Amino acid sequence: MGKARRRFTREFKVSAVRMVVDKGVALVEVAASLGIHPSCLRQWRKEYAVLGNGSFPGNGKLTEKDAEIARLRRENRRLLAEREILKKAAVFFANG
């Protein structure tokens, strides 16, 4: 069997990225000292650069953008269901 996937807290990720970004420590050095792969830290740095304080929501929490998309999808499903009901009602009443 392979290794279990490790999970890191938001605070851990932010502090690791800040060591690279704010303190100027080499990314490879930070990764080695924390026992993580450099590509993992690169990805965290990229996400933090794009989303800032909204990065690493974790534990099923959605970013603001993803939450809005989920809300719109729910609304879309509801509206499609309502439309189908109205279509059936129109056919029913038209056939009288």
C-alpha positions, 0 to 999 in steps of 0.5 A: 500500500502507498503512503496515506495522504498528509493534510496540513492546516491553513495556518501551516500552509500560510506560514510556510508560504510566508517564510518564502515570500516575506522572509525570502528563505529559499523555497527548497530550503523551507520545503526541506525543513518542513518535510514537504515536497517543493512542488507542493510548496510552489502550489501553495505559493501560487494559490496564496498569490492569487487568493491571498487571505481567501486561500486554503479554505479547507475542510469542505469550506468553499471559496467565495467564488465556489460558494456562489457557483454552488448557489447558482447551480442549486437555483438553476436546478430549482428553476428547471424543476419548476419549468418542468412542472409548469410544462406538465400543468400546461399540457394537462389543462390544454387537454382539459 
